[in-house]
Amino acid sequence: MKWFKKEEGVSTVCTLVENYAKEYAKEYAKAQMVNAAKLLIKKDFSDEEISTITQLSIEEIKALHNS
């Protein structure tokens, strides 16, 4: 534990937490876009329109049709 109290330890932990937060934010945003795409599919938007709105690929949207 002493190592983490030193300057380089704090910096390392901060970097790890920042990287985790960035990755979590990406995953959360992707999940939100998938949820939005599912709603748009139910509202009969075209795959191209859904792709434009959500930034998901056409292949990802087609997979959602089957889920």
C-alpha positions as CSV (number, residue, x, y, z in Angstrom):
1,M,0.0,0.0,0.0
2,K,2.9,2.4,0.6
3,W,3.6,2.3,-3.2
4,F,0.1,3.7,-4.0
5,K,0.6,6.6,-1.6
6,K,3.7,7.8,-3.5
7,E,3.3,10.1,-6.5
8,E,3.7,7.4,-9.2
9,G,1.2,5.2,-7.4
10,V,-1.5,7.9,-7.3
11,S,-0.8,8.7,-10.9
12,T,-1.2,5.1,-11.9
13,V,-4.4,4.6,-10.0
14,C,-5.8,7.9,-11.6
15,T,-4.9,6.6,-15.0
16,L,-6.6,3.3,-14.4
17,V,-9.8,4.9,-13.1
18,E,-9.8,7.3,-16.1
19,N,-9.4,4.5,-18.5
20,Y,-12.2,2.5,-16.8
21,A,-14.5,5.5,-16.9
22,K,-13.9,6.1,-20.6
23,E,-14.6,2.4,-21.4
24,Y,-17.7,2.4,-19.2
25,A,-19.0,5.6,-20.9
26,K,-18.5,4.0,-24.4
27,E,-20.3,0.8,-23.4
28,Y,-23.2,2.8,-21.8
29,A,-23.5,5.1,-24.9
30,K,-23.6,2.0,-27.1
31,A,-26.3,0.4,-25.0
32,Q,-28.3,3.5,-25.2
33,M,-28.0,3.6,-29.0
34,V,-29.1,0.0,-29.2
35,N,-32.2,0.8,-27.1
36,A,-33.0,3.7,-29.3
37,A,-32.6,1.6,-32.4
38,K,-35.0,-1.0,-31.0
39,L,-37.6,1.7,-30.4
40,L,-37.0,3.1,-33.9
41,I,-37.4,-0.4,-35.4
42,K,-40.8,-0.7,-33.7
43,K,-41.8,2.7,-35.2
44,D,-40.9,1.3,-38.7
45,F,-37.9,3.6,-39.4
46,S,-35.7,2.3,-42.2
47,D,-32.4,0.7,-41.3
48,E,-30.6,3.6,-43.0
49,E,-32.5,6.1,-41.0
50,I,-31.8,4.2,-37.8
51,S,-28.1,4.0,-38.7
52,T,-27.9,7.7,-39.3
53,I,-29.6,8.5,-36.0
54,T,-27.8,6.0,-33.8
55,Q,-24.5,5.6,-35.6
56,L,-24.9,1.8,-35.5
57,S,-24.0,-0.1,-38.6
58,I,-26.6,-1.6,-40.8
59,E,-25.4,-5.1,-39.8
60,E,-25.9,-4.3,-36.1
61,I,-29.4,-3.0,-36.9
62,K,-30.3,-6.1,-38.9
63,A,-29.2,-8.2,-36.0
64,L,-31.5,-6.3,-33.7
65,H,-34.5,-7.1,-36.0
66,N,-33.9,-10.8,-35.1
67,S,-33.4,-10.3,-31.4
